[in-house]
Amino acid sequence: MALGSMVAIYFVIWWIGLFAVLPWGVRSQHEDGNVVPGTEPGAPVATRLLRIALVNTVFASIVFGAFYLNWTQGWITLENVPFLPRYSLN
């Protein structure tokens, strides 16, 4: 696998994982009990984006490592998926 492909796949995994990790630990102003006048009560108090980015980087690295090991070792292939149709090239 080319380096550019690996970087692109890691970026896609990181970006998709960001949406899963983004709401972790974020408290709204309503939950905190301190709503600033003129703001949305559901707005976050403190987002801690650096912590979220670091957690997401660790998460994406683990997922990419599993993907890369599967790619090099061939543990799960399309032939292992039972519901896919089988075609012959005769």
C-alpha positions as CSV (number, residue, x, y, z in Angstrom):
1,M,0.0,0.0,0.0
2,A,1.4,3.4,-1.0
3,L,2.1,6.0,1.7
4,G,-0.4,8.5,0.2
5,S,-3.1,5.8,0.5
6,M,-2.2,5.1,4.1
7,V,-2.3,8.8,5.0
8,A,-5.7,9.2,3.2
9,I,-7.2,6.2,5.0
10,Y,-5.9,7.4,8.4
11,F,-7.4,10.8,7.7
12,V,-10.8,9.4,6.9
13,I,-10.7,7.2,10.0
14,W,-9.6,10.2,12.1
15,W,-12.3,12.5,10.7
16,I,-15.2,9.9,11.1
17,G,-13.9,9.1,14.6
18,L,-14.0,12.8,15.5
19,F,-17.8,12.9,15.2
20,A,-18.0,9.9,17.6
21,V,-15.6,11.4,20.2
22,L,-16.7,15.0,19.9
23,P,-19.6,14.9,22.4
24,W,-17.6,13.0,25.1
25,G,-17.5,14.9,28.4
26,V,-19.0,18.1,27.0
27,R,-21.5,19.7,29.4
28,S,-24.1,22.2,28.3
29,Q,-24.8,25.5,30.0
30,H,-28.2,24.2,31.1
31,E,-26.6,21.1,32.7
32,D,-24.1,23.3,34.4
33,G,-26.8,25.6,35.8
34,N,-25.1,28.7,34.5
35,V,-26.8,30.0,31.4
36,V,-25.3,33.2,30.0
37,P,-28.0,35.6,29.0
38,G,-28.5,35.8,25.2
39,T,-26.9,32.4,24.5
40,E,-28.4,29.0,23.7
41,P,-28.9,26.9,26.9
42,G,-27.5,23.9,25.0
43,A,-24.2,25.6,24.1
44,P,-21.2,23.9,25.7
45,V,-19.5,25.4,28.7
46,A,-16.0,24.2,27.8
47,T,-15.3,22.0,24.8
48,R,-11.7,21.0,25.6
49,L,-10.9,20.5,21.9
50,L,-7.2,19.6,22.5
51,R,-8.2,16.7,24.8
52,I,-10.8,15.5,22.3
53,A,-8.3,15.7,19.4
54,L,-5.8,13.7,21.4
55,V,-8.3,11.0,22.4
56,N,-9.5,10.9,18.8
57,T,-5.9,10.5,17.5
58,V,-5.3,7.5,19.8
59,F,-8.6,6.0,18.8
60,A,-7.9,6.5,15.0
61,S,-4.4,5.1,15.4
62,I,-5.7,1.9,17.0
63,V,-8.4,1.5,14.3
64,F,-5.9,2.2,11.6
65,G,-3.4,-0.3,13.1
66,A,-6.1,-3.0,13.0
67,F,-7.0,-2.1,9.4
68,Y,-3.3,-2.2,8.4
69,L,-2.7,-5.5,10.1
70,N,-5.8,-7.0,8.4
71,W,-4.6,-5.5,5.1
72,T,-1.1,-7.1,5.4
73,Q,-2.2,-10.4,7.0
74,G,-5.4,-11.0,5.1
75,W,-7.5,-12.1,8.1
76,I,-10.8,-10.7,6.8
77,T,-11.3,-10.6,3.0
78,L,-14.4,-10.3,0.8
79,E,-14.4,-14.1,0.5
80,N,-15.1,-14.3,4.2
81,V,-18.4,-12.3,3.9
82,P,-21.1,-15.0,3.5
83,F,-23.9,-12.8,2.0
84,L,-21.9,-11.4,-0.9
85,P,-22.6,-13.1,-4.3
86,R,-19.8,-15.3,-5.8
87,Y,-18.7,-14.7,-9.4
88,S,-16.6,-16.8,-11.6
89,L,-14.2,-15.3,-14.2
90,N,-14.6,-18.1,-16.8
